[in-house]
């Protein structure tokens, strides 16, 4: 009976032994450290690099549980997971860096308890850019810039509607979107557009100013600048009055004038450091609002308000 039971036991145990053998074979066939990729289907040469890396990991049997490769354009982010769950990441610039990175991570993590490595090269510092260009690209503006500018235009002033050419120049210091500058303006001669018999026939002005403004970017290097300006000017007047015998008595003199105003206008880039600048400005003389001529030979009143339009160029130093 015992002899009969031995074949029977072997027959009953055979399926179990066969199942265990198949499981062990499947376990040996499955890779110890699979490489998963995103996207799953890679283009050349990443597909070849992954195939070589899989073969290398199968031969090494190191401390590797899982590898994830996220391909982003020409580079990829490698995430390496050890058997006990520790992880490290590394940025790869090209497919040839995959196998050396895997070998280095296995060595590094074998002596580290945990870590995250991401030696992605830092981007090269960009060259200094103007505040407008920097704003357009979303970069922080350089701390300060020195600008020089010049402009030419015309100024209309006073109740007699006196018109004069206006020339100006200056320098400004910019910080972020703000500017603070000083300048000079010359109005060589005014001509009356109103009453030709006005007692004031000649007027010229030379002044200096302080301006503070802000640039509001519009994209593509363009901006709208707005600000306020305070000026002090010396005006030379020549005028004559009718005499008692129909003759005219001529007079002249210099007078000081203070002007307070605001300006606005577009800024359009011509090159990286040079831009066109058009400005409209309105100002008043708060000390002579509504003034009139006093006395028989007194000087005519200074024009207490004015508006000007100019076109100029600014450049960074």
C-alpha positions as CSV (number, residue, x, y, z in Angstrom):
1,X,0.0,0.0,0.0
2,X,2.9,2.4,0.8
3,X,4.3,1.7,-2.6
4,X,1.0,2.6,-4.2
5,X,0.7,5.8,-2.2
6,X,4.1,7.2,-3.4
7,X,3.2,7.5,-7.1
8,X,-0.2,8.9,-6.1
9,X,1.5,11.6,-4.0
10,X,3.8,12.4,-6.8
11,X,1.0,12.8,-9.2
12,X,-1.0,15.0,-6.9
13,X,2.1,17.2,-6.1
14,X,3.2,17.6,-9.7
15,X,0.8,20.5,-10.6
16,X,1.9,22.4,-7.5
17,X,5.6,22.0,-8.3
18,X,4.9,23.1,-11.9
19,X,3.1,26.2,-10.8
20,X,5.9,27.1,-8.4
21,X,8.4,26.7,-11.2
22,X,6.4,28.9,-13.5
23,X,6.1,31.6,-10.9
24,X,9.9,31.5,-10.2
25,X,10.7,31.6,-13.9
26,X,8.3,34.6,-14.4
27,X,9.9,36.4,-11.5
28,X,13.4,35.8,-12.9
29,X,12.2,37.0,-16.4
30,X,10.6,40.2,-15.1
31,X,13.1,43.1,-14.9
32,X,14.2,44.0,-11.4
33,X,14.3,47.7,-12.4
34,X,11.9,48.6,-15.2
35,X,12.3,51.9,-17.0
36,X,9.0,53.7,-17.5
37,X,8.9,56.6,-20.0
38,X,6.7,59.6,-20.6
39,X,5.5,59.6,-23.3
40,X,5.4,55.8,-23.6
41,X,6.6,55.8,-27.2
42,X,9.9,57.7,-27.6
43,X,11.5,59.0,-30.7
44,X,15.0,58.4,-31.9
45,X,17.6,58.6,-30.3
46,X,15.9,58.4,-26.9
47,X,14.4,55.0,-27.7
48,X,17.8,53.5,-28.4
49,X,19.2,55.0,-25.2
50,X,16.4,53.5,-23.1
51,X,17.0,50.0,-24.7
52,X,20.7,50.2,-23.8
53,X,19.9,51.4,-20.3
54,X,17.4,48.5,-19.7
55,X,20.1,46.0,-20.7
56,X,22.6,47.6,-18.4
57,X,20.2,47.6,-15.4
58,X,19.3,43.9,-16.0
59,X,23.0,43.0,-15.9
60,X,23.9,45.0,-12.8
61,X,21.1,43.9,-10.4
62,X,21.8,46.9,-8.3
63,X,19.7,48.8,-5.7
64,X,17.1,49.9,-8.2
65,X,13.3,49.4,-8.0
66,X,12.0,51.8,-10.6
67,X,13.2,54.4,-13.1
68,X,11.0,57.1,-14.6
69,X,12.1,59.1,-17.6
70,X,10.2,62.3,-18.5
71,X,11.3,63.5,-22.0
72,X,10.9,67.2,-22.5
73,X,12.1,68.3,-25.9
74,X,15.8,67.5,-26.4
75,X,16.3,66.9,-22.6
76,X,14.7,64.6,-20.0
77,X,14.2,64.4,-16.2
78,X,15.3,61.1,-14.7
79,X,13.7,59.9,-11.4
80,X,15.5,56.9,-9.8
81,X,13.8,54.9,-7.0
82,X,15.8,52.4,-4.8
83,X,14.4,49.2,-3.4
84,X,13.7,50.9,0.0
85,X,11.8,53.8,-1.6
86,X,14.5,56.5,-1.7
87,X,14.5,58.8,-4.8
88,X,16.8,61.1,-6.6
89,X,16.3,63.1,-9.8
90,X,18.7,64.4,-12.4
91,X,18.3,66.5,-15.5
92,X,19.7,65.0,-18.7
93,X,20.7,67.3,-21.6
94,X,20.7,64.5,-24.2
95,X,20.2,60.7,-24.6
96,X,23.9,59.9,-24.2
97,X,23.8,61.0,-20.6
98,X,21.2,58.4,-19.6
99,X,23.5,55.4,-18.8
100,X,26.2,57.4,-17.0
101,X,23.5,59.1,-14.9
102,X,21.9,55.7,-13.9
103,X,25.3,54.4,-12.9
104,X,26.1,57.5,-10.9
105,X,22.8,57.5,-9.1
106,X,23.2,53.9,-8.0
107,X,26.6,54.7,-6.5
108,X,25.3,58.0,-4.9
109,X,22.2,56.5,-3.3
110,X,24.2,53.5,-2.0
111,X,26.0,55.9,0.4
112,X,23.1,58.4,1.0
113,X,20.1,57.8,3.1
114,X,18.0,60.1,1.0
115,X,18.5,63.0,-1.4
116,X,17.3,64.9,-4.3
117,X,19.8,65.8,-7.0
118,X,18.9,68.1,-9.8
119,X,22.0,69.5,-11.4
120,X,20.2,71.2,-14.2
121,X,22.7,73.8,-15.5
122,X,21.7,77.3,-14.5
123,X,20.8,79.5,-17.5
124,X,23.5,81.9,-18.7
125,X,23.0,85.4,-17.4
126,X,21.2,87.5,-20.0
127,X,22.8,90.8,-21.2
128,X,21.6,94.0,-19.6
129,X,18.4,95.2,-21.2
130,X,16.5,98.4,-21.2
131,X,13.5,98.6,-18.7
132,X,11.0,98.5,-21.6
133,X,12.6,95.4,-23.2
134,X,12.9,93.7,-19.9
135,X,9.3,94.3,-19.1
136,X,8.2,92.9,-22.4
137,X,10.1,89.6,-21.8
138,X,8.9,89.4,-18.2
139,X,12.4,89.9,-16.8
140,X,13.3,92.1,-13.8
141,X,14.3,95.5,-14.9
142,X,18.0,96.6,-14.4
143,X,18.3,98.7,-11.3
144,X,19.2,102.0,-13.0
145,X,19.9,103.5,-16.4
146,X,21.1,106.9,-17.5
147,X,19.3,108.5,-20.4
148,X,20.2,111.5,-22.5
149,X,17.5,113.1,-24.7
150,X,16.9,116.0,-27.1
151,X,13.7,117.3,-28.6
152,X,12.3,120.0,-30.8
153,X,8.8,121.4,-31.1
154,X,6.6,124.4,-30.6
155,X,5.0,126.2,-27.6
156,X,1.8,128.2,-27.7
157,X,1.3,130.5,-24.8
158,X,-0.7,133.4,-23.3
159,X,-4.0,135.0,-24.1
160,X,-2.4,136.8,-27.1
161,X,-1.7,133.3,-28.6
162,X,2.0,133.7,-28.9
163,X,3.8,130.8,-30.8
164,X,7.5,130.0,-30.5
165,X,9.8,127.1,-31.6
166,X,11.0,125.2,-28.6
167,X,14.3,123.3,-28.3
168,X,15.3,121.1,-25.3
169,X,17.8,118.6,-24.0
170,X,18.4,116.8,-20.7
171,X,19.5,113.7,-18.8
172,X,17.4,111.4,-16.7
173,X,18.0,108.5,-14.3
174,X,15.6,105.6,-14.6
175,X,14.9,103.0,-11.9
176,X,12.4,100.3,-12.8
177,X,9.5,102.2,-14.4
178,X,10.3,105.6,-12.9
179,X,12.5,108.4,-14.2
180,X,14.0,111.6,-12.6
181,X,15.8,114.1,-14.8
182,X,17.0,117.6,-15.3
183,X,16.9,119.6,-18.6
184,X,17.0,122.9,-20.3
185,X,14.7,124.6,-22.8
186,X,15.1,127.5,-25.2
187,X,12.3,129.4,-26.9
188,X,14.2,131.8,-29.2
189,X,11.4,134.0,-30.3
190,X,7.6,134.3,-29.9
191,X,5.3,135.6,-32.6
192,X,1.8,136.8,-31.8
193,X,-1.0,135.0,-33.6
194,X,-3.6,137.3,-32.2
195,X,-3.6,141.2,-32.2
196,X,-0.8,142.4,-34.4
197,X,-0.9,145.7,-32.5
198,X,-0.1,144.0,-29.2
199,X,2.3,146.2,-27.1
200,X,4.6,143.2,-26.6
201,X,6.2,142.5,-29.9
202,X,9.3,140.4,-29.0
203,X,9.8,137.7,-26.4
204,X,12.3,134.9,-25.9
205,X,12.9,132.5,-23.1
206,X,15.7,130.3,-21.7
207,X,15.0,128.0,-18.7
208,X,15.9,124.9,-16.7
209,X,13.6,122.2,-15.4
210,X,13.3,119.2,-13.1
211,X,11.0,116.4,-14.2
212,X,9.7,113.2,-12.5
213,X,7.7,110.6,-14.5
214,X,6.7,107.0,-14.9
215,X,6.8,104.7,-18.0
216,X,3.8,102.5,-18.5
217,X,4.8,99.6,-20.8
218,X,2.6,98.7,-23.8
219,X,4.6,95.7,-25.1
220,X,7.2,95.3,-27.8
221,X,9.4,97.9,-26.1
222,X,6.7,100.6,-26.4
223,X,5.6,102.7,-23.4
224,X,3.5,105.7,-22.4
225,X,5.4,108.1,-20.2
226,X,3.6,110.5,-17.9
227,X,5.0,113.0,-15.4
228,X,5.3,116.4,-13.9
229,X,7.8,119.2,-14.6
230,X,8.8,122.3,-12.7
231,X,10.7,125.0,-14.6
232,X,12.4,128.3,-14.0
233,X,12.9,130.6,-17.0
234,X,14.4,134.0,-17.8
235,X,12.4,135.9,-20.4
236,X,13.7,138.8,-22.4
237,X,11.0,141.3,-23.5
238,X,11.1,144.1,-26.0
239,X,8.0,146.3,-26.3
240,X,7.1,149.8,-27.4
241,X,4.3,152.2,-26.5
242,X,2.7,155.1,-28.5
243,X,4.2,158.5,-27.6
244,X,2.5,161.8,-27.2
245,X,3.4,162.7,-30.8
246,X,2.4,159.5,-32.4
247,X,6.0,158.3,-32.0
248,X,6.7,155.0,-30.3
249,X,8.8,154.7,-27.2
250,X,10.8,151.4,-27.1
251,X,11.5,149.4,-23.9
252,X,13.2,146.1,-23.0
253,X,13.9,144.1,-19.9
254,X,14.4,140.6,-18.4
255,X,11.9,138.9,-16.1
256,X,11.8,135.6,-14.2
257,X,9.0,133.1,-14.6
258,X,8.1,129.9,-12.8
259,X,6.2,127.2,-14.6
260,X,4.5,124.1,-13.3
261,X,3.2,121.5,-15.7
262,X,2.5,117.9,-16.6
263,X,3.5,115.9,-19.7
264,X,2.6,112.7,-21.4
265,X,3.5,110.9,-24.6
266,X,4.5,107.6,-26.3
267,X,8.0,106.1,-26.5
268,X,8.8,103.9,-29.5
269,X,12.0,101.9,-29.8
270,X,14.2,102.4,-32.8
271,X,17.0,100.1,-31.6
272,X,18.0,98.4,-28.4
273,X,19.2,101.6,-26.7
274,X,17.6,104.4,-28.7
275,X,13.9,105.4,-28.8
276,X,11.7,108.1,-30.3
277,X,9.9,110.2,-27.7
278,X,6.9,112.5,-28.5
279,X,5.6,114.7,-25.6
280,X,2.6,116.9,-25.1
281,X,2.9,119.3,-22.1
282,X,0.7,121.9,-20.5
283,X,2.0,124.4,-17.9
284,X,1.0,127.5,-15.9
285,X,2.8,130.3,-14.2
286,X,1.1,130.3,-10.8
287,X,2.6,133.7,-9.8
288,X,1.1,135.6,-12.8
289,X,-2.3,134.0,-13.4
290,X,-4.5,136.7,-15.0
291,X,-1.9,139.4,-14.7
292,X,-2.3,142.6,-16.7
293,X,0.0,145.5,-17.6
294,X,0.3,148.2,-14.9
295,X,1.5,151.8,-15.4
296,X,2.0,153.7,-18.6
297,X,5.4,152.2,-19.5
298,X,5.1,148.9,-17.6
299,X,6.0,145.7,-19.3
300,X,3.2,143.6,-20.8
301,X,2.2,140.6,-18.7
302,X,4.1,137.4,-19.2
303,X,2.1,134.6,-20.8
304,X,0.8,132.7,-17.7
305,X,-0.2,129.5,-19.5
306,X,1.3,127.4,-22.3
307,X,1.0,124.2,-24.2
308,X,3.8,122.5,-26.2
309,X,4.3,119.6,-28.5
310,X,7.7,118.1,-29.2
311,X,9.4,115.1,-30.9
312,X,12.8,113.9,-29.7
313,X,15.2,111.0,-29.3
314,X,16.4,109.4,-26.1
315,X,19.4,107.1,-25.7
316,X,20.8,105.0,-22.9
317,X,24.4,105.5,-21.8
